[in-house]
Amino acid sequence: MKADCPVCGATISRQIDMVVGELLECTDCGTELEVLSLTPFVLAEAPQEEEDWGE
């Protein structure tokens, strides 16, 4: 299965051991992506982590 990077449109192949919620990097644009679904294979730009400032 394959999906397109939502940022640059590059084709990304699903690995056998991927799980929902896994983070990966687009090899073309370097954007961090999150696996939203395995069937169908869906990717989205991963949310940016916010600074916690020790709170």
C-alpha positions as CSV (number, residue, x, y, z in Angstrom):
1,M,0.0,0.0,0.0
2,K,1.1,3.6,-0.7
3,A,0.0,7.0,0.3
4,D,1.0,10.5,-0.7
5,C,2.7,13.0,1.5
6,P,0.1,15.7,2.3
7,V,2.8,18.4,2.1
8,C,4.8,17.6,-1.1
9,G,2.8,14.8,-2.7
10,A,5.7,12.3,-2.7
11,T,4.6,8.6,-2.7
12,I,5.3,6.8,0.6
13,S,5.1,3.0,0.9
14,R,3.6,1.4,4.0
15,Q,5.9,-0.9,5.9
16,I,4.6,-4.2,7.2
17,D,5.2,-3.4,10.9
18,M,3.7,0.2,10.9
19,V,1.0,1.0,13.5
20,V,-1.6,3.8,13.8
21,G,0.0,6.8,15.5
22,E,3.5,6.0,14.3
23,L,5.6,9.0,13.2
24,L,7.8,8.9,10.1
25,E,9.6,11.4,8.0
26,C,8.9,12.1,4.3
27,T,12.1,11.3,2.4
28,D,11.4,14.1,-0.1
29,C,10.5,17.1,2.0
30,G,11.5,16.0,5.5
31,T,8.1,16.7,7.0
32,E,7.2,14.6,10.0
33,L,4.1,12.5,9.2
34,E,1.7,10.5,11.4
35,V,0.0,7.3,10.3
36,L,-3.8,7.9,10.8
37,S,-5.0,4.7,9.3
38,L,-3.6,1.4,7.9
39,T,-6.6,0.3,5.7
40,P,-6.7,2.5,3.8
41,F,-3.2,3.8,4.3
42,V,-3.6,7.5,5.3
43,L,-0.9,9.9,6.4
44,A,-1.2,13.5,7.9
45,E,1.3,16.1,8.9
46,A,2.2,15.3,12.5
47,P,1.1,17.9,15.1
48,Q,4.0,20.1,16.4
49,E,4.9,19.5,20.0
50,E,4.5,22.5,22.2
51,E,7.1,23.6,24.7
52,D,6.1,22.5,28.2
53,W,8.3,25.0,30.1
54,G,8.5,22.6,33.1
55,E,4.8,23.0,33.8
